[in-house]
Amino acid sequence: MAQGISHRRHVSYIDKSREYYSASGYDRPYRWAHYDDVPFSRLAKPLSLSRIGVVTTADRAPSAAPRATKLFAAPNSESGRLFTEKSWDREATHTDDPETYLPLARLAEHVEAGHVGSLSPRFYGVPTDYSQRLTLEQDAPQVETWMREDGVDIALLVPL
Amino acid sequence: MSLAARHLEAAGIPTVIVGSARDIVEECGVPRFLFVDFPLGNPCGKPWDVDMQYRIVGGALDLLERAWLPRTTVQRPETWAQGAADERWRERYMWVGDDNRAALAQTGEARRQAQGAKRRASGE
């Protein structure tokens, strides 16, 4: 048995960011999305016959670029050329290995092993946005459209 | 990202999120969540550790196939730390303390002034 603990281990990013921005002089805390109901769909066919698509919050453009450039579908060959300027832990780690947040090569190996049917030829980028409305009304429906064009059955989403 | 997962799921595309910010994802409420208790930046495994990455991605596939209820969270057993000293990332990230409170206030104020100037320049 591992050693016992006396405090919850996992970090509360809601608490941390509220305190951090409060100390930075921002008085109104961010209102994180919260829902009581959660949708659920079963797989329409076995995993080994399903096509998987990957959604990332890494950017195709630097953070100063217009928002429109950050909602994209790109061929898998472009996965090594992304910008990762968002909030992640620069002291503890790095993002030099794209497989740590956009695991296209690892998924291809699972396809090879027969665990999942195929990998979409494109991956999809959504901006991390202060505005939940833009994510809901613009980004998510656009990603759905691209996934349908690519015959995607199931989705893996990885926030940085 | 959680909002996108909810949209896709409601549209009939089953989803799994692999991430390290457990509270944010669970508060939003998503169908399937694979929690990797690492510093933000590498939810799919440590850099260059191909075996670990393969296992974590495999865990996400398992969860896609085997969850039967929404809000299913599975925590991966992998750990970031080799020893207690490596656990300090949990406290260090977005640290607020007596040693940096004045600097944070100053940086925040400078940022607000810069944003205000930018808004005035663009006529908003």
Interface residues (C-beta under 8 A of the other chain):
Chain A: R9 H10 V11 S12 Y13 I14 D15 K16 S17 E19 Y20 Y21 A23 S24 G25 Y26 W32 A33 H34 Y35 D36 D37 V38 P39 F40 S41 R42 L43 A44 P46 L47 I52 V55 T57 T84 S87 W88 D89 R90 E91 A92 T93 H94 T95 D96 D97 E99 T100 Y101 L102 P103 R106 L107 E109 H110 H115 V116 V126 T128 Q132 T135 L136 D139 A140 P141 V143 E144 M147 V152 D153 I154 A155 L156 L157 V158 P159 L160
Chain B: M1 S2 L3 A4 A5 R6 H7 L8 E9 A10 A11 G12 I13 P14 T15 V16 I17 V18 G19 A21 R22 D23 I24 V25 E27 C28 G29 V30 P31 F35 D37 F38 P39 L40 G41 N42 P43 C44 G45 K46 P47 W48 V50 Q53 Y54 I56 V57 G58 A60 L61 L64 E65 W68 L69 P70 R71 W80 W89 R90 R92 Y93 M94 V96 R101 L104 A105 T107 G108 E109 R111 R112
